Amino acid sequence: MSDYVLSCCSTVDLTAEHIAARNLSHICFHFQLDGVSYPDDLGKSVPFETFYRKMTEGAETSTSQINIAEYLDYFEGFLKEGKDVLHITFSSGLSGSYLSARSAADIARERYPERKLFVVDSLAAKLPLINKTGLYEKLVKNAGSSDYKVLSENMRATMSRVVNEDLRGYLPKINVPTLLVWGNKDTATPIGDAHIMDSLLPDSGIVVLEG
């Protein structure tokens, strides 16, 4: 049997110690706290107590999911070492990250046909005890992008489907020269997405802007 990796997202709701003791790998979501972006690295960059305290004090917070380029880099790190991967994602009912992971896996399988890569939608989530402290309402209010927050529930579902639609198959069919203009600090669609598009477009180039 080939060497393999059991992997999950940082939203798995397990401690760093629990994950390390079982030799699990994980990839980090992201969150923003008062305009500063941090990896959701199980409380290392910002201790959980500090995060929740700042939130109750009125700090501006938002979250961002893992994009295709990040998943691809993460998966390739294992595949290059000759390892197979079983990755369990955060529920597709709460995030579009499953679709990003699946799209990245499709690219990775083409590059490493000899390896096995499985992406599983957990379809599960657990609410911690914060809903008993009144903090749950604050989390719901502050989670998501600024565009997402102002939408109705129906429009949120529509937005999630739109932004996670995989249109990569159309890119090789674009038969005109294409210039991609990208900001190097874009967190919603990071520069890695531009490089994926550039690799799929027949005739393209990238201009990276500061900011």
Secondary structure, DSSP 4 states (H G I P E B T S, - for coil): ---EEEEEEGGG---HHHHHHTT-EEE--EEEETTEEEE--TTSSS-HHHHHHHHHTT--EEEE---HHHHHHHHHHHHTTT-EEEEEESPTTT-SHHHHHHHHHHHHHHH-TTS-EEEEE-------GGGGTTHHHHHHHH-S-HHHHTS-HHHHHHHHHHHT---GGGGGG--S-EEEEEETT-SSS-HHHHHHHHHHSSSEEEEEEP-
